[in-house]
């Protein structure tokens, strides 16, 4: 498969506090990839660096044929990367429609806004049903769907999602997992997501990357990682071996 995103040996720090050391990641066209690791492992930092919210001290990030490390976030959106932040980050007193349309602000997506919205309303019926409703009145699952829809309004080639299932009921988790697959299968958009639930993530993803203490320590096909003793050690402790 063709590499869409390649993260090569990046170091990232907040001031003098280093969070990532030589971290690596690759997402191919048409893949769903999970980033896993304990709390504080650097998962969100890695994703924030890809999207341009943070700048690496060292290393290289390539998207398609373009080197993007050092680009600000508004430029990475224009390159075709949409980032759905943890806890949705909707504008609570804007309507569902207004929140979603903000996703098409970049020049690459703006001319296709009506066409993209029509497609998104097919994928997310809640968007059509709740167009005029204020975002803060939605349930958590509905807010997550609006956040995903807003990301897709940018017409990305890669959709990055930070903890899409956080705090959601099992039925909603299943529904959003199904939507993620449809985004890949029907829209041809690669997906990179962070998740704490290892089994859930690896049953959704094609491949996974494991971060521990800011380093990429393991990666591979999901089926292999589900059987890995090292994965059990990291997430369940030595007693699980």
C-alpha positions as CSV (number, residue, x, y, z in Angstrom):
1,X,0.0,0.0,0.0
2,X,1.0,3.6,-0.5
3,X,2.1,5.6,2.5
4,X,-0.2,8.6,3.2
5,X,1.3,9.7,6.5
6,X,4.8,9.0,7.8
7,X,6.2,10.1,11.1
8,X,9.9,9.5,11.4
9,X,11.8,9.7,14.7
10,X,10.2,12.8,16.1
11,X,11.1,14.4,19.5
12,X,8.5,16.7,21.0
13,X,8.7,18.7,24.2
14,X,6.7,21.2,26.3
15,X,9.4,23.7,27.1
16,X,12.1,21.7,28.9
17,X,9.8,18.7,29.5
18,X,10.3,16.1,26.7
19,X,7.2,14.0,25.9
20,X,8.2,12.0,22.7
21,X,11.5,10.4,21.9
22,X,12.1,9.2,18.4
23,X,8.4,8.3,17.9
24,X,7.4,6.7,14.6
25,X,4.1,6.1,12.8
26,X,2.8,5.3,9.4
27,X,-0.7,5.3,7.9
28,X,-1.3,4.0,4.4
29,X,-4.1,5.0,2.0
30,X,-7.3,3.4,3.0
31,X,-6.1,2.2,6.5
32,X,-7.6,2.5,9.9
33,X,-4.7,2.8,12.4
34,X,-5.0,2.9,16.2
35,X,-2.5,4.6,18.6
36,X,-2.5,2.9,22.0
37,X,-0.7,3.4,25.2
38,X,-1.1,4.1,29.0
39,X,-2.1,7.5,30.2
40,X,0.7,9.9,29.7
41,X,2.4,7.8,27.0
42,X,2.3,10.8,24.5
43,X,-0.6,9.7,22.3
44,X,-2.3,13.1,22.1
45,X,1.0,14.8,21.8
46,X,1.9,12.7,18.8
47,X,-1.4,13.5,17.1
48,X,-1.2,17.2,18.0
49,X,2.2,17.3,16.4
50,X,1.0,15.7,13.2
51,X,-1.8,18.3,12.9
52,X,0.5,21.2,13.6
53,X,-0.7,22.2,17.0
54,X,2.7,21.4,18.3
55,X,6.1,21.5,16.6
56,X,8.7,18.7,16.9
57,X,12.2,19.4,18.1
58,X,13.6,16.8,15.7
59,X,12.4,14.3,13.1
60,X,10.3,14.4,10.0
61,X,6.6,14.2,9.2
62,X,5.5,13.6,5.6
63,X,2.0,13.6,4.3
64,X,1.8,12.3,0.7
65,X,4.7,13.9,-1.0
66,X,4.8,17.0,1.3
67,X,6.9,17.5,4.4
68,X,4.5,19.0,7.0
69,X,6.5,19.2,10.2
70,X,6.7,22.9,11.0
71,X,3.5,23.7,9.3
72,X,0.8,25.4,11.4
73,X,-2.5,23.7,11.9
74,X,-4.4,25.7,9.4
75,X,-1.9,24.7,6.7
76,X,-2.2,21.0,7.6
77,X,-5.9,21.1,7.2
78,X,-5.4,22.5,3.7
79,X,-3.1,19.6,2.9
80,X,-5.9,17.2,3.7
81,X,-5.7,16.3,7.5
82,X,-8.7,16.8,9.8
83,X,-8.2,16.5,13.5
84,X,-11.2,15.8,15.8
85,X,-9.9,16.7,19.3
86,X,-10.6,14.8,22.5
87,X,-14.0,15.7,24.2
88,X,-15.4,17.0,20.9
89,X,-14.7,20.7,21.4
90,X,-18.0,21.9,19.8
91,X,-19.2,25.5,20.1
92,X,-22.0,24.8,22.7
93,X,-24.2,27.8,21.8
94,X,-24.0,27.4,18.0
95,X,-26.4,25.1,16.2
96,X,-25.4,21.7,14.9
97,X,-25.4,23.1,11.3
98,X,-23.2,26.1,12.2
99,X,-20.7,23.8,14.0
100,X,-20.5,21.5,11.0
101,X,-20.1,24.2,8.4
102,X,-17.1,25.6,10.3
103,X,-15.3,22.4,9.3
104,X,-15.4,23.6,5.6
105,X,-13.7,26.9,6.3
106,X,-10.4,26.0,4.6
107,X,-10.1,27.1,0.9
108,X,-9.7,23.5,-0.2
109,X,-13.2,22.5,1.1
110,X,-15.2,25.7,0.9
111,X,-16.2,25.5,-2.8
112,X,-17.7,22.0,-2.2
113,X,-19.5,22.8,1.1
114,X,-23.1,22.0,-0.1
115,X,-22.0,18.8,-1.8
116,X,-20.1,17.6,1.3
117,X,-22.9,18.5,3.6
118,X,-25.4,16.4,1.6
119,X,-23.1,13.4,1.8
120,X,-22.5,13.9,5.5
121,X,-26.2,14.1,6.2
122,X,-26.4,10.6,4.6
123,X,-23.7,9.2,6.8
124,X,-24.9,11.0,10.0
125,X,-28.8,11.2,10.1
126,X,-28.5,13.0,13.4
127,X,-27.1,16.0,11.5
128,X,-30.1,16.4,9.4
129,X,-32.5,15.7,12.3
130,X,-30.9,18.2,14.7
131,X,-29.7,20.9,12.3
132,X,-31.2,23.8,14.3
133,X,-30.5,22.4,17.7
134,X,-27.8,24.0,19.9
135,X,-24.8,21.7,20.3
136,X,-24.8,21.7,24.1
137,X,-28.3,20.2,24.2
138,X,-27.2,17.0,22.4
139,X,-26.2,13.8,24.1
140,X,-22.5,12.8,24.3
141,X,-22.9,10.4,21.5
142,X,-24.7,12.9,19.3
143,X,-22.0,15.5,20.0
144,X,-19.3,13.0,19.0
145,X,-21.1,12.4,15.7
146,X,-21.3,16.2,15.1
147,X,-17.6,16.5,15.8
148,X,-16.8,13.7,13.3
149,X,-19.1,15.3,10.8
150,X,-17.4,18.7,11.2
151,X,-14.0,17.0,10.6
152,X,-15.3,15.4,7.4
153,X,-16.5,18.8,6.1
154,X,-12.9,19.6,5.6
155,X,-12.8,16.9,2.9
156,X,-9.7,15.2,4.4
157,X,-7.6,12.4,3.1
158,X,-6.8,11.5,6.7
159,X,-9.2,11.9,9.6
160,X,-7.5,11.9,13.0
161,X,-9.7,11.3,16.1
162,X,-8.6,11.6,19.7
163,X,-10.5,9.1,21.9
164,X,-13.7,8.9,19.8
165,X,-15.4,6.5,22.3
166,X,-14.6,8.3,25.6
167,X,-17.5,8.2,28.0
168,X,-20.0,6.8,25.6
169,X,-22.5,3.9,26.1
170,X,-21.7,0.6,24.5
171,X,-24.5,0.9,21.9
172,X,-23.1,4.3,20.8
173,X,-19.6,3.0,20.7
174,X,-20.7,0.3,18.3
175,X,-22.5,2.8,16.1
176,X,-19.5,5.2,15.9
177,X,-17.2,2.3,15.1
178,X,-19.5,1.4,12.3
179,X,-19.4,5.0,11.0
180,X,-15.6,5.0,11.1
181,X,-15.6,1.9,8.9
182,X,-18.0,3.5,6.5
183,X,-15.8,6.6,6.3
184,X,-13.0,4.4,5.2
185,X,-14.9,2.0,3.0
186,X,-17.3,4.4,1.3
187,X,-15.4,7.7,1.3
188,X,-11.9,6.3,0.9
189,X,-10.6,8.3,3.9
190,X,-7.9,6.9,6.1
191,X,-8.5,7.1,9.8
192,X,-6.0,7.4,12.7
193,X,-7.4,7.3,16.2
194,X,-6.4,7.1,19.8
195,X,-8.2,4.8,22.2
196,X,-7.7,3.4,25.7
197,X,-9.6,0.2,25.2
198,X,-7.1,-2.1,23.6
199,X,-9.4,-4.8,22.4
200,X,-12.0,-2.4,21.1
201,X,-9.4,-0.4,19.2
202,X,-7.6,-3.4,17.6
203,X,-10.9,-5.0,16.5
204,X,-11.7,-1.8,14.6
205,X,-8.2,-1.0,13.3
206,X,-6.1,-2.7,10.6
207,X,-2.9,-2.0,12.4
208,X,-1.9,-0.5,15.8
209,X,1.0,1.4,17.3
210,X,1.9,1.1,21.0
211,X,3.5,4.1,22.8
212,X,5.1,3.7,26.2
213,X,6.8,6.6,28.0
214,X,6.9,8.6,24.8
215,X,8.5,6.0,22.6
216,X,7.0,3.8,19.9
217,X,7.8,0.3,21.3
218,X,5.6,-1.9,19.2
219,X,3.5,-1.9,16.0
220,X,1.9,-4.4,13.7
221,X,-1.3,-5.9,12.3
222,X,-4.2,-5.8,14.9
223,X,-4.6,-9.5,14.9
224,X,-0.9,-9.9,16.0
225,X,-1.1,-7.2,18.6
226,X,-4.2,-8.8,20.2
227,X,-2.2,-11.9,20.8
228,X,0.9,-10.1,22.0
229,X,2.3,-10.9,25.5
230,X,4.0,-7.5,25.4
231,X,0.7,-5.7,24.9
232,X,-0.8,-7.6,27.8
233,X,2.2,-6.6,30.0
234,X,1.8,-2.9,29.1
235,X,-1.9,-2.7,29.7
236,X,-2.6,-5.4,32.2
237,X,0.6,-5.7,34.1
238,X,3.1,-8.6,34.5
239,X,0.5,-10.7,36.3
240,X,-1.4,-11.1,33.0
241,X,1.4,-13.0,31.4
